[in-house]
Amino acid sequence: MRFADHLSKDSIRKFNQLRRAARNEKEKTKPKQEKVNWNDMMGTNRDTFKRVGGRVRRK
């Protein structure tokens, strides 16, 4: 049997009101996510080096 089968209609209504209030509160306090620069994270904007005549030079 379900949980709702054991409750009266009034108590189910109160329970649903509490659930809605909790859901609305979560949506209000949701933190903003900062944007991530994935090119910097993956290292695609870094300098590349090449060995030229025994020295390491920036490409």
N, CA, C and O atoms as a printed pandas DataFrame, in Angstrom:
     atom_number atom_name residue_name chain_id  residue_number  x_coord  y_coord  z_coord
0              1         N          MET        A               1    0.833   -1.189    0.000
1              2        CA          MET        A               1    0.000    0.000    0.000
2              3         C          MET        A               1    0.877    1.251    0.000
3              4         O          MET        A               1    2.020    1.246    0.456
4              5         N          ARG        A               2    0.308    2.281   -0.513
5              6        CA          ARG        A               2    1.033    3.533   -0.571
6              7         C          ARG        A               2    0.925    4.290    0.743
7              8         O          ARG        A               2    0.055    4.030    1.574
8              9         N          PHE        A               3    1.833    5.227    0.894
9             10        CA          PHE        A               3    1.841    6.077    2.074
10            11         C          PHE        A               3    0.563    6.909    2.141
11            12         O          PHE        A               3    0.009    7.112    3.222
12            13         N          ALA        A               4    0.095    7.390    0.990
13            14        CA          ALA        A               4   -1.083    8.251    0.939
14            15         C          ALA        A               4   -2.357    7.493    1.292
15            16         O          ALA        A               4   -3.339    8.121    1.687
16            17         N          ASP        A               5   -2.381    6.177    1.165
17            18        CA          ASP        A               5   -3.575    5.401    1.489
18            19         C          ASP        A               5   -3.872    5.401    2.987
19            20         O          ASP        A               5   -5.009    5.154    3.389
20            21         N          HIS        A               6   -2.893    5.667    3.793
21            22        CA          HIS        A               6   -3.052    5.642    5.249
22            23         C          HIS        A               6   -3.375    7.009    5.839
23            24         O          HIS        A               6   -3.609    7.120    7.042
24            25         N          LEU        A               7   -3.391    8.050    5.012
25            26        CA          LEU        A               7   -3.624    9.407    5.501
26            27         C          LEU        A               7   -4.996    9.909    5.075
27            28         O          LEU        A               7   -5.568    9.463    4.080
28            29         N          SER        A               8   -5.506   10.859    5.869
29            30        CA          SER        A               8   -6.771   11.483    5.487
30            31         C          SER        A               8   -6.506   12.537    4.413
31            32         O          SER        A               8   -5.363   12.936    4.190
32            33         N          LYS        A               9   -7.562   12.977    3.757
33            34        CA          LYS        A               9   -7.410   13.965    2.681
34            35         C          LYS        A               9   -6.847   15.280    3.201
35            36         O          LYS        A               9   -6.084   15.948    2.503
36            37         N          ASP        A              10   -7.214   15.652    4.411
37            38        CA          ASP        A              10   -6.720   16.897    4.989
38            39         C          ASP        A              10   -5.213   16.808    5.253
39            40         O          ASP        A              10   -4.474   17.747    4.954
40            41         N          SER        A              11   -4.763   15.694    5.805
41            42        CA          SER        A              11   -3.330   15.562    6.086
42            43         C          SER        A              11   -2.520   15.460    4.796
43            44         O          SER        A              11   -1.382   15.925    4.753
44            45         N          ILE        A              12   -3.084   14.857    3.735
45            46        CA          ILE        A              12   -2.398   14.802    2.442
46            47         C          ILE        A              12   -2.261   16.203    1.871
47            48         O          ILE        A              12   -1.216   16.542    1.316
48            49         N          ARG        A              13   -3.295   17.023    1.997
49            50        CA          ARG        A              13   -3.261   18.392    1.509
50            51         C          ARG        A              13   -2.182   19.197    2.251
51            52         O          ARG        A              13   -1.439   19.953    1.626
52            53         N          LYS        A              14   -2.094   19.040    3.565
53            54        CA          LYS        A              14   -1.076   19.749    4.345
54            55         C          LYS        A              14    0.333   19.307    3.951
55            56         O          LYS        A              14    1.249   20.120    3.830
56            57         N          PHE        A              15    0.479   18.004    3.756
57            58        CA          PHE        A              15    1.775   17.461    3.360
58            59         C          PHE        A              15    2.215   18.028    2.000
59            60         O          PHE        A              15    3.379   18.383    1.817
60            61         N          ASN        A              16    1.273   18.107    1.053
61            62        CA          ASN        A              16    1.595   18.656   -0.266
62            63         C          ASN        A              16    1.950   20.130   -0.197
63            64         O          ASN        A              16    2.808   20.592   -0.949
64            65         N          GLN        A              17    1.305   20.880    0.692
65            66        CA          GLN        A              17    1.635   22.290    0.863
66            67         C          GLN        A              17    3.065   22.440    1.385
67            68         O          GLN        A              17    3.799   23.329    0.952
68            69         N          LEU        A              18    3.452   21.580    2.305
69            70        CA          LEU        A              18    4.817   21.632    2.828
70            71         C          LEU        A              18    5.830   21.303    1.736
71            72         O          LEU        A              18    6.888   21.927    1.661
72            73         N          ARG        A              19    5.513   20.334    0.899
73            74        CA          ARG        A              19    6.419   19.962   -0.188
74            75         C          ARG        A              19    6.592   21.109   -1.160
75            76         O          ARG        A              19    7.709   21.392   -1.595
76            77         N          ARG        A              20    5.492   21.778   -1.511
77            78        CA          ARG        A              20    5.576   22.906   -2.449
78            79         C          ARG        A              20    6.386   24.051   -1.855
79            80         O          ARG        A              20    7.186   24.673   -2.553
80            81         N          ALA        A              21    6.183   24.331   -0.571
81            82        CA          ALA        A              21    6.917   25.413    0.088
82            83         C          ALA        A              21    8.414   25.105    0.115
83            84         O          ALA        A              21    9.236   25.995   -0.106
84            85         N          ALA        A              22    8.764   23.865    0.382
85            86        CA          ALA        A              22   10.178   23.487    0.421
86            87         C          ALA        A              22   10.796   23.587   -0.969
87            88         O          ALA        A              22   11.936   24.033   -1.101
88            89         N          ARG        A              23   10.070   23.183   -2.004
89            90        CA          ARG        A              23   10.591   23.247   -3.366
90            91         C          ARG        A              23   10.807   24.700   -3.784
91            92         O          ARG        A              23   11.817   25.017   -4.412
92            93         N          ASN        A              24    9.868   25.588   -3.441
93            94        CA          ASN        A              24   10.014   27.001   -3.796
94            95         C          ASN        A              24   11.193   27.628   -3.067
95            96         O          ASN        A              24   11.886   28.478   -3.628
96            97         N          GLU        A              25   11.424   27.225   -1.839
97            98        CA          GLU        A              25   12.540   27.767   -1.067
98            99         C          GLU        A              25   13.873   27.331   -1.673
99           100         O          GLU        A              25   14.822   28.114   -1.702
100          101         N          LYS        A              26   13.952   26.089   -2.157
101          102        CA          LYS        A              26   15.185   25.607   -2.786
102          103         C          LYS        A              26   15.495   26.408   -4.037
103          104         O          LYS        A              26   16.650   26.763   -4.274
104          105         N          GLU        A              27   14.483   26.696   -4.839
105          106        CA          GLU        A              27   14.685   27.435   -6.075
106          107         C          GLU        A              27   15.170   28.850   -5.806
107          108         O          GLU        A              27   15.954   29.389   -6.587
108          109         N          LYS        A              28   14.726   29.453   -4.732
109          110        CA          LYS        A              28   15.136   30.813   -4.411
110          111         C          LYS        A              28   16.582   30.871   -3.948
111          112         O          LYS        A              28   17.285   31.838   -4.242
112          113         N          THR        A              29   17.038   29.851   -3.227
113          114        CA          THR        A              29   18.383   29.882   -2.655
114          115         C          THR        A              29   19.404   29.163   -3.517
115          116         O          THR        A              29   20.504   28.879   -3.043
116          117         N          LYS        A              30   19.078   28.860   -4.770
117          118        CA          LYS        A              30   20.007   28.164   -5.653
118          119         C          LYS        A              30   21.182   29.097   -5.981
119          120         O          LYS        A              30   20.959   30.201   -6.476
120          121         N          PRO        A              31   22.419   28.680   -5.716
121          122        CA          PRO        A              31   23.559   29.564   -5.963
122          123         C          PRO        A              31   23.834   29.704   -7.462
123          124         O          PRO        A              31   23.595   28.786   -8.247
124          125         N          LYS        A              32   24.338   30.864   -7.827
125          126        CA          LYS        A              32   24.696   31.119   -9.219
126          127         C          LYS        A              32   26.020   30.417   -9.514
127          128         O          LYS        A              32   26.962   30.498   -8.725
128          129         N          GLN        A              33   26.086   29.737  -10.642
129          130        CA          GLN        A              33   27.320   29.076  -11.027
130          131         C          GLN        A              33   28.168   30.028  -11.853
131          132         O          GLN        A              33   27.673   30.695  -12.762
132          133         N          GLU        A              34   29.453   30.082  -11.525
133          134        CA          GLU        A              34   30.326   30.944  -12.299
134          135         C          GLU        A              34   30.748   30.220  -13.573
135          136         O          GLU        A              34   30.862   28.994  -13.602
136          137         N          LYS        A              35   30.975   30.995  -14.611
137          138        CA          LYS        A              35   31.341   30.408  -15.887
138          139         C          LYS        A              35   32.797   29.972  -15.852
139          140         O          LYS        A              35   33.652   30.665  -15.300
140          141         N          VAL        A              36   33.066   28.829  -16.440
141          142        CA          VAL        A              36   34.413   28.270  -16.463
142          143         C          VAL        A              36   34.988   28.456  -17.857
143          144         O          VAL        A              36   34.336   28.145  -18.854
144          145         N          ASN        A              37   36.202   28.959  -17.921
145          146        CA          ASN        A              37   36.881   29.107  -19.198
146          147         C          ASN        A              37   37.595   27.791  -19.485
147          148         O          ASN        A              37   38.690   27.547  -18.976
148          149         N          TRP        A              38   36.971   26.943  -20.303
149          150        CA          TRP        A              38   37.489   25.597  -20.533
150          151         C          TRP        A              38   38.778   25.618  -21.338
151          152         O          TRP        A              38   39.585   24.697  -21.213
152          153         N          ASN        A              39   38.998   26.637  -22.160
153          154        CA          ASN        A              39   40.258   26.706  -22.899
154          155         C          ASN        A              39   41.439   26.826  -21.951
155          156         O          ASN        A              39   42.471   26.190  -22.165
156          157         N          ASP        A              40   41.303   27.633  -20.907
157          158        CA          ASP        A              40   42.375   27.754  -19.920
158          159         C          ASP        A              40   42.519   26.477  -19.102
159          160         O          ASP        A              40   43.631   26.072  -18.764
160          161         N          MET        A              41   41.393   25.847  -18.786
161          162        CA          MET        A              41   41.450   24.615  -17.985
162          163         C          MET        A              41   42.156   23.496  -18.743
163          164         O          MET        A              41   42.906   22.724  -18.146
164          165         N          MET        A              42   41.927   23.401  -20.041
165          166        CA          MET        A              42   42.518   22.335  -20.838
166          167         C          MET        A              42   43.925   22.690  -21.323
167          168         O          MET        A              42   44.631   21.830  -21.849
168          169         N          GLY        A              43   44.336   23.937  -21.154
169          170        CA          GLY        A              43   45.683   24.334  -21.525
170          171         C          GLY        A              43   45.856   24.614  -23.006
171          172         O          GLY        A              43   46.968   24.496  -23.520
172          173         N          THR        A              44   44.800   24.979  -23.705
173          174        CA          THR        A              44   44.924   25.226  -25.140
174          175         C          THR        A              44   45.498   26.604  -25.438
175          176         O          THR        A              44   45.930   26.844  -26.566
176          177         N          ASN        A              45   45.520   27.507  -24.483
177          178        CA          ASN        A              45   46.062   28.850  -24.718
178          179         C          ASN        A              45   47.506   28.986  -24.235
179          180         O          ASN        A              45   48.029   30.099  -24.168
180          181         N          ARG        A              46   48.150   27.882  -23.902
181          182        CA          ARG        A              46   49.526   27.953  -23.408
182          183         C          ARG        A              46   50.508   28.042  -24.573
183          184         O          ARG        A              46   50.191   27.673  -25.704
184          185         N          ASP        A              47   51.710   28.542  -24.269
185          186        CA          ASP        A              47   52.764   28.594  -25.278
186          187         C          ASP        A              47   53.230   27.189  -25.612
187          188         O          ASP        A              47   53.216   26.296  -24.765
188          189         N          THR        A              48   53.643   27.005  -26.855
189          190        CA          THR        A              48   54.221   25.725  -27.264
190          191         C          THR        A              48   55.695   25.962  -27.545
191          192         O          THR        A              48   56.080   27.028  -28.025
192          193         N          PHE        A              49   56.508   24.978  -27.249
193          194        CA          PHE        A              49   57.947   25.104  -27.400
194          195         C          PHE        A              49   58.463   24.051  -28.363
195          196         O          PHE        A              49   57.887   22.971  -28.496
196          197         N          LYS        A              50   59.571   24.390  -29.040
197          198        CA          LYS        A              50   60.164   23.486  -30.004
198          199         C          LYS        A              50   61.679   23.561  -29.849
199          200         O          LYS        A              50   62.232   24.640  -29.638
200          201         N          ARG        A              51   62.339   22.433  -29.952
201          202        CA          ARG        A              51   63.785   22.421  -29.852
202          203         C          ARG        A              51   64.382   22.772  -31.216
203          204         O          ARG        A              51   64.133   22.095  -32.213
204          205         N          VAL        A              52   65.169   23.838  -31.235
205          206        CA          VAL        A              52   65.801   24.299  -32.476
206          207         C          VAL        A              52   67.292   24.463  -32.206
207          208         O          VAL        A              52   67.699   25.344  -31.449
208          209         N          GLY        A              53   68.089   23.626  -32.818
209          210        CA          GLY        A              53   69.552   23.745  -32.688
210          211         C          GLY        A              53   70.034   23.596  -31.260
211          212         O          GLY        A              53   70.987   24.272  -30.872
212          213         N          GLY        A              54   69.429   22.756  -30.477
213          214        CA          GLY        A              54   69.862   22.534  -29.102
214          215         C          GLY        A              54   69.159   23.439  -28.094
215          216         O          GLY        A              54   69.181   23.163  -26.895
216          217         N          ARG        A              55   68.549   24.492  -28.560
217          218        CA          ARG        A              55   67.830   25.397  -27.674
218          219         C          ARG        A              55   66.337   25.101  -27.720
219          220         O          ARG        A              55   65.845   24.491  -28.669
220          221         N          VAL        A              56   65.633   25.531  -26.705
221          222        CA          VAL        A              56   64.175   25.391  -26.685
222          223         C          VAL        A              56   63.601   26.771  -26.973
223          224         O          VAL        A              56   63.805   27.713  -26.208
224          225         N          ARG        A              57   62.893   26.876  -28.064
225          226        CA          ARG        A              57   62.326   28.166  -28.484
226          227         C          ARG        A              57   60.815   28.114  -28.440
227          228         O          ARG        A              57   60.197   27.065  -28.622
228          229         N          ARG        A              58   60.241   29.274  -28.195
229          230        CA          ARG        A              58   58.794   29.380  -28.230
230          231         C          ARG        A              58   58.329   29.406  -29.674
231          232         O          ARG        A              58   58.918   30.105  -30.499
232          233         N          LYS        A              59   57.320   28.684  -29.984
233          234        CA          LYS        A              59   56.819   28.597  -31.338
234          235         C          LYS        A              59   55.953   29.793  -31.675
235          236         O          LYS        A              59   55.439   29.889  -32.789
